[in-house]
Amino acid sequence: MKHYSLFKSAVVALAAIGMMVPAPQLRAATAASTKVVTVDASVFDIGLKSDGVFAGRVVDHTGAPAAKAEVIVRQGHQVVAQTKTDAEGHFAVKGLRGGVYEVSSGKTVGTYRVWNETVAPPAAKEQALLVLGQNGARGQFGAMGGGVLLVAGIAIAALVVGIIALDEANDDSTP
């Protein structure tokens, strides 16, 4: 019975370690056989004004206007327009048609579904809003990488093994 209890505890400890330590081979095999499809939920609907004018505003993270910021409008990989914002952060691009456009200023990029004024859905906004730094690169918790998880897994395993050893020692000393 003691051996079964020790075996069961060792399996639990190994399972805890296995959950904490990433398995690169498993991840690589899964990535090779699985197609990952991502859906960007942050595509905003914008109604074009007359003559295909796409209007918007660029602000910083505090809401202050970004004056004279360069704005680039792309459809796919092709640049369709470039302009600069005015003193209030407003910009306007003429001659666009309905479609999906990426609008960037600096390192910030926003994706907008642009509609002709006659077919725009009721939820479509009149102008785009691009907040600098909002959708730029975000940092990750570097300390939460595999090294910390490995150390945490080893610490948990050591704790479980120590508890098992003490339990076995107490069982041996009981008459």
TORMI-489677 format. One record per residue (C-alpha): z, y, x. Coordinates in pm, 1 decimal, padded with zeros to 6 digits. Last residue first. Layout:
<pts>
{pt {Z,Y,X}}
...
</pts>
This chain:
<pts>
{pt {01555.7,00112.3,00382.9}}
{pt {01365.1,00446.6,00397.5}}
{pt {01275.9,00538.9,00756.0}}
{pt {00920.3,00407.0,00729.5}}
{pt {00853.7,00598.2,00403.8}}
{pt {00978.9,00923.0,00563.0}}
{pt {00744.8,00871.5,00859.9}}
{pt {00456.3,00799.6,00625.3}}
{pt {00526.2,01118.9,00428.0}}
{pt {00552.8,01316.5,00752.1}}
{pt {00219.3,01174.3,00871.2}}
{pt {00055.1,01249.7,00536.8}}
{pt {00181.2,01607.9,00542.4}}
{pt {00053.0,01650.6,00898.4}}
{pt {-00286.4,01503.6,00804.2}}
{pt {-00310.9,01746.9,00510.8}}
{pt {-00213.0,02043.9,00728.0}}
{pt {-00453.3,01942.7,01002.9}}
{pt {-00732.0,01908.2,00745.8}}
{pt {-00652.7,02252.2,00605.7}}
{pt {-00655.5,02405.2,00954.0}}
{pt {-00980.9,02227.9,01039.8}}
{pt {-01141.3,02358.2,00722.6}}
{pt {-01017.1,02712.9,00789.5}}
{pt {-01152.1,02698.3,01145.9}}
{pt {-01488.9,02575.8,01019.1}}
{pt {-01495.8,02839.2,00746.0}}
{pt {-01424.5,03109.9,01002.2}}
{pt {-01704.2,02987.9,01226.3}}
{pt {-01954.4,02927.2,00940.6}}
{pt {-01968.4,03291.5,00840.9}}
{pt {-01708.4,03477.3,00637.9}}
{pt {-01634.1,03713.0,00927.3}}
{pt {-01978.9,03864.9,00888.7}}
{pt {-01898.4,03983.2,00537.3}}
{pt {-02244.5,04092.6,00442.3}}
{pt {-02395.5,04433.4,00482.8}}
{pt {-02635.7,04581.6,00230.1}}
{pt {-02987.4,04682.2,00310.1}}
{pt {-03119.9,04960.6,00088.6}}
{pt {-03101.6,04953.2,-00289.9}}
{pt {-02863.6,05240.6,-00340.7}}
{pt {-02924.5,05412.8,-00007.2}}
{pt {-03116.9,05697.5,-00165.1}}
{pt {-03100.4,05693.3,-00544.0}}
{pt {-03449.6,05685.3,-00694.7}}
{pt {-03473.1,05795.6,-01055.5}}
{pt {-03799.7,05753.1,-01240.1}}
{pt {-03908.4,05982.0,-01521.8}}
{pt {-03962.5,05979.1,-01894.9}}
{pt {-03771.9,05655.8,-01949.5}}
{pt {-03911.7,05354.6,-02132.4}}
{pt {-03677.5,05207.3,-02397.3}}
{pt {-03916.0,05294.0,-02681.4}}
{pt {-04192.8,05089.2,-02517.1}}
{pt {-04481.7,05282.3,-02362.2}}
{pt {-04813.0,05224.5,-02540.5}}
{pt {-04940.6,05579.7,-02599.7}}
{pt {-04791.4,05731.3,-02284.2}}
{pt {-04952.9,05475.4,-02056.1}}
{pt {-04684.8,05249.8,-01910.7}}
{pt {-04539.3,05223.6,-01559.7}}
{pt {-04328.5,04926.2,-01459.4}}
{pt {-04111.8,05060.5,-01178.2}}
{pt {-03975.8,04903.5,-00860.8}}
{pt {-03743.9,05110.8,-00643.8}}
{pt {-03733.1,05120.7,-00264.7}}
{pt {-03481.1,05294.9,-00039.1}}
{pt {-03542.2,05293.9,00335.4}}
{pt {-03677.0,05650.2,00340.6}}
{pt {-03820.9,05722.7,-00000.1}}
{pt {-03996.1,05440.1,-00172.3}}
{pt {-04169.9,05384.3,-00502.8}}
{pt {-04301.4,05037.7,-00576.6}}
{pt {-04545.6,05028.0,-00865.3}}
{pt {-04609.6,04792.0,-01155.2}}
{pt {-04892.8,04879.2,-01390.7}}
{pt {-05025.3,05146.9,-01623.3}}
{pt {-05259.1,05396.0,-01462.5}}
{pt {-05184.3,05665.3,-01206.5}}
{pt {-05384.2,05987.1,-01171.7}}
{pt {-05115.2,06233.5,-01079.3}}
{pt {-04795.0,06188.7,-00877.7}}
{pt {-04489.5,06401.9,-00952.8}}
{pt {-04174.9,06467.8,-00750.4}}
{pt {-03834.3,06618.7,-00826.6}}
{pt {-03554.1,06641.2,-00566.9}}
{pt {-03439.3,06986.3,-00680.2}}
{pt {-03588.9,07163.7,-00375.1}}
{pt {-03921.8,06985.0,-00432.3}}
{pt {-03989.1,06622.9,-00341.9}}
{pt {-04271.1,06522.8,-00112.1}}
{pt {-04588.2,06329.8,-00189.5}}
{pt {-04775.4,06012.2,-00107.4}}
{pt {-04998.8,05814.4,-00340.1}}
{pt {-05176.2,05480.3,-00385.3}}
{pt {-05041.7,05298.7,-00079.2}}
{pt {-05172.0,04941.9,-00098.4}}
{pt {-04943.5,04643.3,-00045.1}}
{pt {-04896.1,04571.1,-00415.6}}
{pt {-04917.8,04906.2,-00587.1}}
{pt {-04748.2,05155.0,-00362.6}}
{pt {-04603.0,05502.8,-00418.8}}
{pt {-04458.7,05682.3,-00115.4}}
{pt {-04206.9,05965.6,-00149.3}}
{pt {-04117.6,06187.9,00146.2}}
{pt {-03797.3,06383.1,00093.4}}
{pt {-03842.7,06761.6,00083.0}}
{pt {-03514.4,06812.6,-00102.9}}
{pt {-03300.6,06508.3,-00183.1}}
{pt {-03107.6,06626.5,-00488.4}}
{pt {-02729.1,06569.8,-00489.7}}
{pt {-02623.2,06273.5,-00703.3}}
{pt {-02350.9,06156.4,-00463.7}}
{pt {-02556.4,05856.4,-00347.2}}
{pt {-02852.5,06081.1,-00261.8}}
{pt {-03110.1,06198.1,-00513.9}}
{pt {-03483.1,06145.7,-00563.9}}
{pt {-03640.5,06244.5,-00894.1}}
{pt {-03935.7,06113.4,-01084.8}}
{pt {-04266.9,06183.5,-01248.5}}
{pt {-04575.5,05964.8,-01286.7}}
{pt {-04858.4,06178.3,-01421.9}}
{pt {-05139.8,05972.3,-01575.5}}
{pt {-05323.5,06271.1,-01723.8}}
{pt {-05048.3,06316.8,-01983.5}}
{pt {-04707.2,06178.4,-01893.5}}
{pt {-04659.4,05818.4,-01786.5}}
{pt {-04377.7,05622.9,-01950.4}}
{pt {-04136.6,05449.3,-01713.6}}
{pt {-03991.2,05099.1,-01749.6}}
{pt {-03748.4,04992.7,-01477.6}}
{pt {-03768.4,04678.1,-01267.9}}
{pt {-03415.5,04589.4,-01155.3}}
{pt {-03399.1,04229.3,-01271.9}}
{pt {-03602.6,04108.6,-00975.9}}
{pt {-03673.2,03743.4,-01035.6}}
{pt {-03648.3,03506.8,-00744.8}}
{pt {-03828.8,03174.6,-00731.5}}
{pt {-03711.6,02922.6,-00473.9}}
{pt {-03937.7,02624.6,-00417.0}}
{pt {-03732.1,02323.0,-00319.3}}
{pt {-03838.2,02042.2,-00084.8}}
{pt {-03822.1,02228.9,00247.2}}
{pt {-03516.4,02430.7,00145.7}}
{pt {-03329.2,02112.7,00048.1}}
{pt {-03407.5,01946.5,00379.0}}
{pt {-03301.4,02257.2,00573.9}}
{pt {-02976.7,02291.4,00374.2}}
{pt {-02894.7,01923.7,00422.8}}
{pt {-02957.0,01949.2,00796.9}}
{pt {-02756.8,02271.4,00819.0}}
{pt {-02448.1,02120.0,00650.7}}
{pt {-02198.3,02401.0,00607.3}}
{pt {-01836.5,02320.1,00692.7}}
{pt {-01581.8,02398.9,00421.7}}
{pt {-01681.9,02135.1,00168.9}}
{pt {-01704.0,01866.2,00433.3}}
{pt {-01360.5,01960.0,00567.4}}
{pt {-01207.1,01918.8,00221.8}}
{pt {-01388.6,01586.8,00176.6}}
{pt {-01256.5,01471.1,00514.8}}
{pt {-00900.1,01557.0,00409.4}}
{pt {-00939.9,01376.6,00074.7}}
{pt {-01080.2,01070.5,00251.9}}
{pt {-00789.2,01076.0,00499.0}}
{pt {-00540.8,01093.8,00211.0}}
{pt {-00698.3,00793.2,00040.3}}
{pt {-00694.9,00592.7,00364.7}}
{pt {-00327.9,00677.7,00429.6}}
{pt {-00236.7,00579.1,00072.8}}
{pt {-00435.6,00254.6,00106.8}}
{pt {-00266.2,00179.5,00438.8}}
{pt {00079.7,00233.3,00289.9}}
{pt {00000.0,00000.0,00000.0}}
</pts>
